[in-house]
Amino acid sequence: MVQGQLFSLAEPLPEGFIYQASFLSEAEETELLRAIAKVSFANFDFHGYTAKRRSVEYGVEYDFSTHHTNAAAPFPEFLLPLRERAAEFGGVAAETLVEGMILEYPPGAPIGWHRDAPQFCNVIGISLLNAARMRLKPYRQAGKILSVTLEPRSIYLLRGAARWQWQHSIPPVEKPRYSITFRMLQPREDRKLA
Ligand SMILES: O=C(O)CCC(=O)C(=O)O
């Protein structure tokens, strides 16, 4: 496991960014991709613009037009063991990971600079099929852009400063990639401070 501030490469990563390569075996990745092939993805529409990536959300979903979270379809069976393992990695109980999202990035699809919705706190992400570069830059402050390669079968955790004081983005991917992210709900009293 690599903790942001202990990262030994040239660039340190923000506190609270924890990355582990080879979280999944190749066989586990193949199984997940097989299950994902049967999933119905939806286009992601935002202010009249349709993003190149597609998504599906389980448990709880965030509505970008109302900025509210709503109940979504239950987690499919194939995601439950992965949620258990992701929770173990994140040091939390599996049931606290109330939201599960699968993103499909065809070649050329990016995700722009953002911090995740304030309803959520810790975010755990698993990468499948091909690598992508995640960039991180301070949120509403000047600062250097950092970058980390998310290898296929790797996992990352965003919490603490990495979650709240930094934003992240993924430049257009060269090859198709999937990510599975799990999110915890932020306690209500803390949301006002976010
Ligand atoms: O694909 C990823 O790993 C990043 C996903 C992300 O940033 C998001 O869903 O907000």
PDBQT file of the ligand as one rigid body, heavy atoms in Angstrom, charges set to zero:
ROOT
HETATM    1  O1  LIG A 201     -12.528   6.574 -13.001  1.00  0.00    +0.000 OA
HETATM    2  C1  LIG A 201     -12.045   6.886 -11.924  1.00  0.00    +0.000 C 
HETATM    3  O2  LIG A 201     -11.246   6.176 -11.295  1.00  0.00    +0.000 OA
HETATM    4  C2  LIG A 201     -12.384   8.242 -11.333  1.00  0.00    +0.000 C 
HETATM    5  C3  LIG A 201     -13.837   8.421 -11.174  1.00  0.00    +0.000 C 
HETATM    6  C4  LIG A 201     -14.201   9.758 -10.599  1.00  0.00    +0.000 C 
HETATM    7  O3  LIG A 201     -13.396  10.637 -10.453  1.00  0.00    +0.000 OA
HETATM    8  C5  LIG A 201     -15.598   9.991 -10.230  1.00  0.00    +0.000 C 
HETATM    9  O4  LIG A 201     -16.450   9.120 -10.455  1.00  0.00    +0.000 OA
HETATM   10  O5  LIG A 201     -15.892  11.062  -9.675  1.00  0.00    +0.000 OA
ENDROOT
TORSDOF 0
